[in-house]
């Protein structure tokens, strides 16, 4: 049941679009600035101004007056770019209320922050002017999109061609050396782990660790200042924001989109008794989900859950998205624990939640990619496939099936002579997960991934059977226990060349599947050259060489990198690999592509072949969606057992030859393109893939 303080619950229509909540935060004008703050429960709200250098020295205190709809306002000439300020808010006591007039609070709409001491901050008025020099968004179509998930610091910290002063920074990410790597790989978008201002939890600080990933947001409008260069930090929040925009401009000029991983589901104020830095002191009862007695309802596992069933919280999310999309020119957002955002006043998820609809339909976000992490930890929290039109989703079902097929099934087969399942489920994922996403949404609703920041790296996935998280300070209890990984005969590092070769081929099969599947592929930074975290599958608290990418690579890593580049190029060049709509087995749907399935004999797949666990060889023939550029046709062979096999290429009316484009078998991708005739026999070793262009 909803807290009685949450009386502004959303109706069926998005009432948070009403003008009462417009223009919150600081708005600069010719004769000063207006500050507007929302707090329905407050009895008084004050603006506290500070000296520019001594952030404990209060220069003046100004009262805000209520202007209706829970909004408080003050106009003053003393708010100007560079001004340091805070809020003081008082109100009633009782369940749901945590007002404390002694607390100096962050303005939720601050564009910049400066630290005072551990756990205490001042808001800063920022000059948002910037010259984009005519550089616009790349506007990459979804079917061309290849996402590269990366951490600003981890990606750039050790790059030898980036100047040391730029290591670990926004400027480092925008440096020509980093752009050259991204463009050379062929990805189209960089998805950054959280860059909204965040802080480390006291528990981690007490252990000498830090919140490295950043899923602990302090403010939804300010860039995380420690990722800026030392010069920018010293110059202040104006310079930090400018460096961030320069990074975006540089990436855009290179044709690369920028997505942000955004954490609107909870804040760094943690559970009751945690920090009172902003929302808890402004209107705890409205901003956080809670029971009638004030106890928090935590569906995020992080101590609190932002209550997007209230107008103010929903409007805050939408305003933040608009700011980053329009003022900072961000191209897309990945919504952490997005199910939390879609929970109503009774805390149940609905794909028709007004906030989710508003995000999808807002004209200011029309050209922005919206990607949901479609789960949280509350009741009914697993919602993969259940977001609405306009949304793509992380597809955990794809991840699990692909890992099973190439890893845990192979492990099982070594002990039981055959794998536990056949090829049918894998084929469904390969073709776009039509059993998860509706025909109206199609394969581009699926963001396919095999790894992400959360879990094993690609190399660790083929090198470890179990997690090794002792360094996280939780006695190896944290992190997923079910990884669907396979160490191929030795746990972790080994000198056994046969095991190492098998692991390398497994990585090529996993990358090949990811980049040749229908849907939107996402690569985790460093997987293209096989980085390791030494078996740690939850390295959220390590800001160290464990998580920073190494740019010194062995030959096998260079070879893997070459495979990744080749696969991404083939995906770009062959529209049949990235259909816009689900394929059909016959040409009965003119607007769709056509798909055919054959066994290793070149015969049409039978029901028995689909379901027989002993049969794990498949030939997949697909054509592009009719309106795609340069329509074409491909043949992909997948062989999912460790036994060698001879595969007969199918004889198809109108097909004259098959041009070999890629195979997972060689350590380094072949440069030539051998030609084969229908009916030719291809000899494959165990666990392999082979791609052809059909002509």
Secondary structure, DSSP 8 states (H G I E B T S, - for coil): ---TT-TTB--SS-GGGSGGGTT-EEEEETTEEEEEEE-SSEEEEEEEEE-SS-TT-EEEEEE-EEEETTEEEEEETT--TT-EEEEEEEE--STT----TT--B--TT-SEEEEEETTEEEEE--------TT-------GGG-EEEEE-HHHHHTT-TTS-GGGTTSHHHHTSHHHHHHHHHHT--EEEES--B-B---HHHHHTT----S--SBS-SSSB-GGGS-HHHHHH-HHHHHHHHHHHHHHHHHTT-EEEEEE--S--TT-STTS--SSHHHHHHHHHB-B-TTS-B--SSSSS--B-TTBHHHHHHHHHHHHIIIIIS---EEEETTHHHHTB-TTS-B-TT-HHHHHHHH-GGGTTSEEEE--B-SSTT-B-TT---TT-EEE-HHHHHHHHIIIIIHHHHHHHHSS-SS-SHHHHHHHTT-TTTS-TTT-GGGEEE-S--SSS--HHHHTT-SS---GGGSSTT-SS-S------TTSSS----HHHHHHHHHHHHHHHHHHHHSSSEEEEETTGGGT---TT-S--TT--STTTS------HHHHHHHHHHHHHHHHHHH-GGGS-SS--BSSTTSTTS-BEEEE-TTS-B--HHHHH-TT--EEEEEEE--TTSTT--EEEEEEE-SSS-EEEE----TT---EEEEEESSSSS--SS--EE-TT-EEEE-SSEEEEEEE-
